[in-house]
Amino acid sequence: LIANGSEVATLVAAAELLESKNGLKVSIASIISEGLFRLQSKSYQESVIPKNSPLFGLTAGLPINLEGLVGDNGKVFGLDHFGYSAPANVLDDKFGFTGEKVSQNVLEYLNETVSIKQ
Protein backbone atom coordinates (compact mmCIF):
# COMPACT_ATOMS: atom_id res chain seq x y z
CA LEU A 1 0.00 0.00 0.00
CA ILE A 2 1.36 3.42 -0.98
CA ALA A 3 0.34 6.91 0.14
CA ASN A 4 1.61 10.13 1.64
CA GLY A 5 0.30 12.69 4.07
CA SER A 6 -2.96 12.06 5.90
CA GLU A 7 -3.81 9.10 3.67
CA VAL A 8 -1.09 7.05 5.39
CA ALA A 9 -3.24 6.87 8.55
CA THR A 10 -6.14 5.60 6.44
CA LEU A 11 -3.88 2.91 4.96
CA VAL A 12 -2.79 1.87 8.45
CA ALA A 13 -6.45 1.41 9.42
CA ALA A 14 -7.11 -0.52 6.20
CA ALA A 15 -4.02 -2.70 6.73
CA GLU A 16 -5.14 -3.59 10.25
CA LEU A 17 -8.48 -4.76 8.85
CA LEU A 18 -6.89 -6.66 5.97
CA GLU A 19 -4.55 -8.45 8.36
CA SER A 20 -7.08 -9.20 11.11
CA LYS A 21 -10.12 -10.04 8.97
CA ASN A 22 -8.48 -11.50 5.88
CA GLY A 23 -5.14 -12.80 7.10
CA LEU A 24 -3.20 -10.75 4.56
CA LYS A 25 0.37 -9.57 5.11
CA VAL A 26 0.41 -5.89 4.21
CA SER A 27 3.25 -3.37 3.91
CA ILE A 28 2.80 0.39 3.77
CA ALA A 29 5.13 2.82 2.03
CA SER A 30 4.81 6.51 2.87
CA ILE A 31 6.33 8.30 -0.12
CA ILE A 32 6.53 11.93 0.88
CA SER A 33 8.00 13.05 -2.45
CA GLU A 34 8.01 10.94 -5.59
CA GLY A 35 10.80 13.15 -6.97
CA LEU A 36 13.08 12.52 -3.99
CA PHE A 37 12.14 8.84 -3.98
CA ARG A 38 13.15 8.53 -7.65
CA LEU A 39 16.57 10.04 -6.83
CA GLN A 40 17.33 7.03 -4.61
CA SER A 41 19.06 3.94 -5.96
CA LYS A 42 16.93 1.42 -7.86
CA SER A 43 17.71 -1.23 -5.26
CA TYR A 44 16.41 1.05 -2.50
CA GLN A 45 13.28 1.90 -4.50
CA GLU A 46 12.54 -1.77 -5.08
CA SER A 47 13.15 -2.59 -1.40
CA VAL A 48 10.45 -0.07 -0.47
CA ILE A 49 8.06 -0.78 -3.37
CA PRO A 50 8.65 -4.31 -4.71
CA LYS A 51 7.57 -4.44 -8.34
CA ASN A 52 6.52 -8.10 -8.23
CA SER A 53 3.82 -7.45 -5.62
CA PRO A 54 0.30 -6.11 -6.03
CA LEU A 55 0.50 -2.34 -5.45
CA PHE A 56 -2.38 -0.14 -4.31
CA GLY A 57 -2.03 3.62 -3.90
CA LEU A 58 -4.30 6.00 -2.01
CA THR A 59 -4.44 9.73 -2.59
CA ALA A 60 -6.98 12.43 -1.84
CA GLY A 61 -5.66 14.06 -4.99
CA LEU A 62 -5.61 12.94 -8.60
CA PRO A 63 -4.69 9.27 -9.13
CA ILE A 64 -1.93 10.29 -11.55
CA ASN A 65 0.04 11.47 -8.51
CA LEU A 66 0.77 7.82 -7.56
CA GLU A 67 0.35 5.97 -10.86
CA GLY A 68 4.07 6.16 -11.58
CA LEU A 69 4.78 4.39 -8.30
CA VAL A 70 2.25 1.56 -8.61
CA GLY A 71 3.04 0.87 -12.26
CA ASP A 72 0.84 -0.60 -14.96
CA ASN A 73 -0.44 -3.50 -12.86
CA GLY A 74 -1.17 -1.46 -9.74
CA LYS A 75 -4.24 0.52 -8.83
CA VAL A 76 -4.65 3.99 -7.36
CA PHE A 77 -7.75 5.15 -5.54
CA GLY A 78 -8.03 8.93 -5.74
CA LEU A 79 -10.35 11.77 -6.59
CA ASP A 80 -11.31 13.28 -9.92
CA HIS A 81 -13.04 16.29 -8.37
CA PHE A 82 -12.53 18.96 -5.75
CA GLY A 83 -14.31 21.80 -4.02
CA TYR A 84 -16.61 19.99 -1.60
CA SER A 85 -17.05 21.53 1.82
CA ALA A 86 -17.93 19.61 4.98
CA PRO A 87 -16.13 18.29 8.06
CA ALA A 88 -13.21 16.05 7.07
CA ASN A 89 -14.73 12.89 8.53
CA VAL A 90 -17.93 13.44 6.53
CA LEU A 91 -15.97 13.91 3.30
CA ASP A 92 -13.73 10.92 4.06
CA ASP A 93 -16.77 8.70 4.49
CA LYS A 94 -18.57 10.10 1.44
CA PHE A 95 -15.59 9.65 -0.87
CA GLY A 96 -14.34 6.32 0.50
CA PHE A 97 -11.36 7.40 2.59
CA THR A 98 -12.00 5.22 5.64
CA GLY A 99 -10.11 2.13 6.71
CA GLU A 100 -13.14 -0.06 6.03
CA LYS A 101 -13.82 1.31 2.55
CA VAL A 102 -10.18 1.30 1.52
CA SER A 103 -9.76 -2.28 2.73
CA GLN A 104 -12.73 -3.24 0.54
CA ASN A 105 -11.14 -1.47 -2.45
CA VAL A 106 -7.89 -3.32 -1.84
CA LEU A 107 -9.72 -6.67 -1.69
CA GLU A 108 -11.56 -5.89 -4.93
CA TYR A 109 -8.26 -4.98 -6.59
CA LEU A 110 -6.62 -8.18 -5.33
CA ASN A 111 -9.56 -10.28 -6.54
CA GLU A 112 -9.33 -8.65 -10.00
CA THR A 113 -5.57 -9.16 -10.09
CA VAL A 114 -5.78 -12.83 -9.14
CA SER A 115 -8.52 -13.60 -11.66
CA ILE A 116 -6.62 -11.78 -14.42
CA LYS A 117 -3.43 -13.80 -13.75
CA GLN A 118 -5.23 -17.19 -13.64
N, C-alpha and C positions, 0 to 999 in steps of 0.2 A: 504494500500500500504506500502511495506517495502523496505528499501534500506539503504545504508550508503555511505558516501563520496559524490562525485560529482553527483551520480545518484539521490540523494535526490532532487536536483534542477530540474531534469527532471521529477520526480514524482510530484513536486509542479506544474509544467507547465501542466502535464497531468491531475492532479486533478482539476485545474482551468477549463480546457476544459470539463471534465466529469461533473462538477457541472453546468457550464453555458450552455452547449449544450445539456446535457442529464438529468439534474435535479437530479443527483446522490449526495448523501452525502458521502464524502470521507474523510478518516483519513489517515495520513501518520505517520509511525514510522521510525525514524532514529536510527538504531541499530548499533552503532559504533563497538561494540565487542560482538559477540554472546556468547563468553565465560563469559564475565562480566555480560551480560544480564541473562544468565542461573544461575548465582550465586544469583540473586535476588529472593525474595519470589515468589511462584507460583501465589499468588493473584496479585502481582505487574505485573508479566509477562502477565497474562491474562487481566489486565487492559490496557496494552499497545497493546497487540496483542490478541484480543478476538477470541477464537477458534471456535465460532459458526458463524463467519462471513466469507465471501469469502476473501481469502488472496492472494495477488499478489505481488511478489518480483521482484526487478529489480537490476541486477548487471552487471557490465562490465566484470566481471570475470566468472568463471564457475558457473552454476546454483546450484551445490551442496552446494555452500557457503551459500545459503539462504533456501534450501529445508527443513532443520530442523526447521526453523521458520514458514514456511507456512504450513507445515504438508502435509498429504496425499491428502487432497482435494484442496490444494492451487496450485498455478502455479508460476514458476519463469522464467523470461525472462533473459537470459544471453548469454554468448558467449561460443562456443566450439572450438575456434581458437584464435591465437594471432600472432603478428609479422607484422601487416599492418602498413604502414607509410604514413601519410598524415596529414593535419591540423585537429585538433580535431573535428571541426564542420563538416568537410567532412566525417570523420569516423562515427560520431554520426548519421548523416543522412543515410549513407550507411548501417549501422548495426541496425538501428531502435531505436536509443536512442534520440529521439526528443519527446517533449510533445505530438504532434499530433500522432505519430506512437505508442507511449506507450499507449495513451488513446484508440486507436483502438485495441491494444492487450488486454487491460483490458476489453473492451466491448465484444470482442470475447470470452474471458475467462468467463465472466459473462453469456453470452448467452449459452455457453456450460454447465455451472454449473446449470443454471435454467432448461435447457431441460433434463439434466441427472436426476435431482430431481423430475421432473414431471412424 
